[in-house]
């Protein structure tokens, strides 16, 4: 694996995270007065002056950003305004396992089902099965997640009583939020695999495999599918980002105690330290996912190594 390409990816990731930290810092300064939020309406002028000095708001914007960046590198994003002065990063990290487990379940299940549906659509190209699968993919990319979540809660949980309506616990709690979160990604994976499989099934190496007498199942699942998964791997970072950003809506609908719901609650209460920590943690996860995908792509695609 070329060391030059890895170094370039790491440098790009560093500057992307640095740029996002600047955006978060500036947004927190222009969307409200943190002093008024922390002290309330009954604070005296002396209290306000003391708080401004304590927060460093009497310094220049550049100096404030430098202190914010230095503290952020040490894991200090300040203390939550709405959660009993708990450190903001500790609050985010306590919610992170719930979000990551939900995203992992949703991504794994959608990858498995999406690959199977994509292969089936390609093999049955032009038939009713292909049309039905493409219709499912179209619906999956069109239905709003908040509407789907509410409908699933009403039908599956309330009317039929099969699954819990909300909360975070055993495997049954994952089914509805994972299905809601993963439907859009399922549709995208299905369409990607279908398009790639159609190209692969018409390629020369697949024709050669059939001439050699290899079984049709082996041709489809071993020869054609292995090459068709490269686009899916390429977009896995985007799929993961869809899971994380979509979690804000899905976790709110299902009362899932993850960072998506925490972000929603923090925005409502204008809890700036927690909002900053949530955004930067999500950004770091997104960048890390894309880095891992880049490294995996370099490992499985010889053409990328040759370019390096």
C-alpha positions in Angstrom: 0.0 0.0 0.0 1.6 3.3 -1.1 2.8 5.3 1.9 2.4 8.5 -0.1 -1.3 8.0 -0.6 -1.8 7.2 3.1 0.0 10.3 4.1 -2.1 12.5 1.7 -5.3 11.0 3.2 -4.2 11.7 6.7 -3.3 15.3 5.9 -6.6 15.8 4.2 -8.4 14.4 7.2 -6.5 16.7 9.6 -7.4 19.8 7.6 -11.0 18.7 7.3 -11.3 18.3 11.0 -9.6 21.7 11.6 -11.9 23.4 9.2 -15.0 21.9 10.9 -13.7 23.1 14.3 -13.5 26.6 12.9 -17.1 26.4 11.5 -18.4 25.1 14.9 -16.6 27.8 16.8 -17.9 30.6 14.6 -21.5 29.3 14.6 -21.5 29.1 18.4 -20.5 32.8 18.5 -23.1 34.1 16.1 -26.2 32.1 17.1 -26.7 33.5 20.6 -25.2 35.0 23.7 -23.6 32.3 25.9 -23.3 34.6 28.9 -27.1 35.3 28.9 -27.7 31.6 28.5 -25.4 30.6 31.4 -26.5 33.4 33.9 -30.1 33.9 33.1 -32.2 37.1 33.2 -31.6 38.0 36.8 -27.8 38.3 36.6 -26.3 41.6 37.5 -23.9 43.6 35.3 -21.0 42.5 37.5 -21.9 38.9 37.1 -21.9 39.3 33.3 -18.5 41.0 33.3 -17.1 38.2 35.5 -18.5 35.6 33.2 -17.2 37.3 30.1 -13.7 37.3 31.6 -14.0 33.7 32.8 -15.1 32.5 29.3 -12.4 34.6 27.6 -15.0 36.5 25.6 -13.2 39.8 26.2 -10.3 38.5 24.0 -10.0 38.8 20.2 -11.8 36.2 18.1 -8.5 34.7 17.0 -7.4 34.3 20.6 -10.8 32.7 21.5 -10.5 30.2 18.7 -6.9 29.3 19.7 -8.0 28.6 23.3 -11.0 26.7 22.0 -8.8 24.5 19.7 -6.2 24.0 22.5 -8.9 22.9 24.9 -10.6 20.7 22.3 -7.4 18.8 21.6 -7.3 18.0 25.3 -10.9 16.8 25.2 -12.3 19.9 27.0 -15.4 21.3 25.2 -16.7 23.0 28.3 -19.6 21.9 30.5 -23.2 21.2 29.6 -25.6 24.0 30.4 -28.7 21.7 30.5 -27.2 18.6 32.0 -26.1 19.7 35.4 -22.7 21.1 34.3 -21.5 17.7 33.2 -18.4 17.8 30.9 -19.7 18.0 27.3 -17.4 15.4 25.9 -18.2 12.9 28.6 -21.9 13.4 27.9 -21.4 12.7 24.2 -19.1 9.7 24.8 -21.7 8.2 27.1 -24.3 8.3 24.3 -21.9 7.1 21.6 -22.1 3.3 22.1 -25.9 3.4 21.5 -25.5 5.3 18.2 -22.6 3.1 17.0 -24.4 -0.1 17.8 -27.6 1.1 16.0 -25.5 2.2 13.0 -23.6 -1.1 12.9 -26.8 -3.2 13.0 -28.5 -1.0 10.4 -25.4 -1.0 8.1 -24.7 -4.8 8.4 -28.3 -5.8 7.7 -28.7 -3.4 4.8 -25.5 -4.5 3.3 -26.5 -8.2 3.4 -30.1 -7.6 2.1 -29.0 -5.0 -0.4 -26.4 -7.2 -2.0 -28.8 -10.1 -2.3 -31.5 -8.0 -3.8 -29.0 -6.3 -6.2 -27.7 -9.7 -7.4 -31.3 -11.0 -7.8 -32.3 -8.0 -9.8 -29.3 -8.3 -12.1 -29.8 -12.0 -12.7 -33.5 -11.6 -13.4 -32.9 -8.4 -15.5 -36.1 -7.3 -17.3 -38.4 -9.6 -15.4 -41.2 -8.8 -12.9 -38.7 -9.6 -10.0 -36.3 -7.0 -11.4 -39.1 -4.4 -11.7 -40.3 -5.2 -8.1 -36.8 -4.8 -6.6 -36.2 -1.5 -8.5 -39.6 -0.3 -7.2 -38.5 -1.2 -3.6 -35.3 0.8 -4.1 -37.1 3.8 -5.5 -39.5 3.8 -2.5 -36.5 3.4 -0.1 -34.9 6.5 -1.5 -38.1 8.5 -1.5 -39.8 7.8 1.9 -38.8 10.3 4.7 -37.3 8.5 7.7 -39.4 10.3 10.3 -42.7 9.3 8.5 -41.5 5.7 8.1 -40.6 5.5 11.8 -44.0 6.7 12.9 -45.8 4.3 10.6 -43.7 1.4 11.8 -44.3 2.3 15.4 -48.1 2.5 14.8 -48.4 -0.7 12.8 -45.8 -3.1 14.2 -45.6 -1.9 17.8 -49.0 -0.4 18.6 -51.4 -2.3 16.4 -49.7 -5.6 16.2 -47.8 -5.5 19.5 -44.8 -7.3 18.0 -42.0 -5.0 19.0 -41.3 -2.2 21.6 -42.2 1.3 20.5 -39.0 3.0 21.8 -36.1 2.7 24.2 -32.7 1.0 24.2 -32.3 -2.6 25.5 -32.4 -6.0 23.9 -32.3 -7.1 20.3 -36.0 -6.4 19.8 -35.4 -2.7 20.4 -33.0 -2.5 17.4 -35.4 -3.8 14.8 -37.7 -0.8 14.1 -35.0 1.9 14.4 -32.5 -0.1 12.3 -35.1 -0.7 9.6 -36.0 2.9 9.5 -32.4 4.1 9.5 -31.2 1.6 6.9 -34.0 1.8 4.3 -32.3 4.6 2.3 -28.9 2.9 2.4 -30.6 -0.4 1.4 -32.0 1.2 -1.7 -28.6 2.7 -2.6 -26.7 -0.6 -2.1 -29.3 -2.5 -4.2 -29.1 -0.1 -7.1 -25.3 -0.1 -7.0 -24.9 -3.8 -6.9 -27.5 -4.3 -9.6 -25.7 -1.9 -12.0 -22.3 -3.4 -11.2 -23.5 -6.9 -11.6 -25.1 -6.1 -15.0 -21.7 -4.9 -16.2 -19.9 -7.8 -14.7 -22.2 -10.4 -16.2 -21.6 -9.1 -19.7 -17.8 -9.0 -19.2 -15.3 -11.2 -21.0 -14.0 -12.9 -17.8 -17.5 -14.0 -16.9 -18.0 -15.4 -20.4 -14.7 -17.2 -20.1 -15.8 -18.7 -16.8 -19.0 -20.0 -18.3 -17.1 -21.5 -21.3 -14.9 -23.4 -18.9 -18.0 -25.1 -17.5 -18.0 -23.4 -14.1 -21.5 -23.6 -12.5 -23.8 -20.6 -12.8 -23.9 -20.1 -9.1 -20.1 -19.9 -8.9 -20.0 -17.5 -11.8 -22.5 -15.2 -10.2 -21.4 -15.3 -6.5 -17.7 -15.8 -6.9 -16.6 -14.2 -10.2 -19.2 -11.5 -10.9 -20.1 -10.4 -7.4 -16.5 -10.0 -6.2 -15.8 -7.3 -8.8 -19.2 -5.8 -8.3 -18.6 -5.0 -4.6 -15.9 -2.5 -5.3 -18.4 0.4 -5.8 -20.1 -0.6 -2.6 -16.9 -0.5 -0.7 -16.1 2.9 -2.3 -19.4 4.4 -1.0 -19.3 2.8 2.5 -18.0 6.0 4.0 -21.1 7.8 2.5 -23.3 5.0 3.8 -21.9 5.4 7.3 -22.4 9.1 7.2 -26.0 8.6 6.2 -26.4 6.4 9.2 -24.9 9.0 11.6 -26.7 12.0 10.2 -30.0 10.2 9.8 -29.7 9.1 13.4 -30.8 12.6 14.6 -34.3 12.0 13.3 -34.5 8.3 13.9 -33.2 8.5 17.4 -35.7 11.2 18.3 -38.6 9.3 16.9 -37.7 6.1 18.7 -36.4 7.8 21.9 -33.0 6.1 21.3 -30.4 7.4 23.8 -27.7 8.2 21.2 -25.8 11.2 20.1 -28.4 12.0 17.4 -31.1 12.5 20.1 -28.5 14.3 22.2 -27.9 16.8 19.4 -31.6 17.4 19.0 -32.1 18.0 22.7 -29.0 20.3 22.9 -30.2 22.4 20.0 -33.6 22.9 21.7 -31.9 24.0 25.0 -29.1 25.9 23.2 -26.5 23.9 25.0 -23.6 25.2 22.9 -20.7 23.1 24.5 -22.6 19.9 23.9 -23.5 20.9 20.3 -19.9 21.6 19.6 -18.8 18.3 21.0 -21.5 16.4 19.1 -20.6 18.0 15.8 -16.9 17.4 16.1 -17.3 13.8 17.3 -19.7 13.1 14.3 -17.2 14.8 12.0 -14.3 12.7 13.4 -16.3 9.5 12.9 -17.2 10.5 9.3 -13.5 11.3 8.5 -12.4 8.0 10.2 -14.9 6.0 8.2 -13.7 7.5 5.0 -10.1 6.9 5.9 -10.8 3.3 6.6 -12.7 3.0 3.3 -9.8 4.6 1.4 -7.3 2.2 3.0 -9.5 -0.8 2.2 -10.0 0.4 -1.3 -6.2 0.6 -1.7 -5.9 -2.9 -0.4 -8.4 -4.5 -2.7 -7.9 -2.5 -5.9 -4.4 -3.0 -7.5 -5.0 -0.1 -9.9 -5.1 2.4 -7.0 -1.7 1.0 -5.7 -0.2 1.3 -9.2 -1.3 5.0 -9.3 0.4 5.6 -6.1 
